[in-house]
Amino acid sequence: MLEVVGAKVAVGTSRPNIGLNIEVAKLQTFDRTVSKVLGFLTVCKLFIRMRMRKMVVKKQIQWGLLYI
């Protein structure tokens, strides 16, 4: 269960059995607009949780830095 609370994302303990075939929107390059920081971070977290959860943290961080 995925619940969005303000700018925070809470993931419940029960996860449906889903594969990697879910389409995820491509992350937009961060343009340094202060008002878009929380949205950018939320999209990063969602993408990592859905598509990169089995990768080591170092690879996840490197991926995120590509869009900054």
C-alpha positions in Angstrom: 0.0 0.0 0.0 1.4 3.4 -1.0 0.2 6.5 0.7 1.3 10.0 -0.1 1.2 12.4 2.8 2.2 15.9 1.9 5.6 15.6 0.4 6.4 12.3 2.3 5.8 8.9 0.9 4.9 6.1 3.3 5.1 2.5 2.1 3.0 -0.1 4.0 4.3 -3.5 5.0 2.2 -5.4 2.5 3.5 -5.3 -1.0 1.7 -6.9 -3.9 3.7 -9.4 -5.9 4.7 -7.2 -8.8 7.4 -7.7 -11.4 9.7 -5.2 -13.1 7.2 -4.7 -15.9 5.7 -1.6 -14.4 6.2 1.5 -16.4 7.7 4.4 -14.4 7.9 7.9 -15.7 11.4 9.0 -16.6 12.9 11.4 -14.1 13.2 15.0 -15.3 16.6 16.7 -14.9 16.5 18.9 -11.8 16.6 22.6 -12.8 17.5 24.0 -9.4 14.1 25.5 -8.8 13.6 25.6 -5.0 9.9 24.9 -5.2 10.5 21.7 -7.2 13.0 20.1 -4.7 10.4 18.0 -2.8 8.7 16.7 -5.9 12.1 15.8 -7.4 13.1 13.8 -4.3 9.8 12.1 -4.1 10.0 10.9 -7.7 13.6 9.7 -7.1 12.4 7.7 -4.0 9.5 6.1 -5.9 11.7 5.1 -8.8 14.3 3.6 -6.6 11.7 1.7 -4.6 10.0 0.4 -7.7 12.9 -0.3 -10.1 16.2 -0.3 -8.1 15.4 -1.7 -4.7 17.8 -4.6 -5.1 20.7 -2.5 -6.2 23.3 -1.3 -3.7 22.9 2.2 -2.3 26.0 3.5 -4.0 24.5 2.7 -7.4 21.2 4.3 -6.4 22.9 7.5 -5.4 25.0 7.6 -8.6 21.7 7.2 -10.6 20.1 10.1 -8.8 23.1 12.3 -9.3 22.8 11.9 -13.1 19.7 14.1 -12.9 21.1 16.9 -10.9 
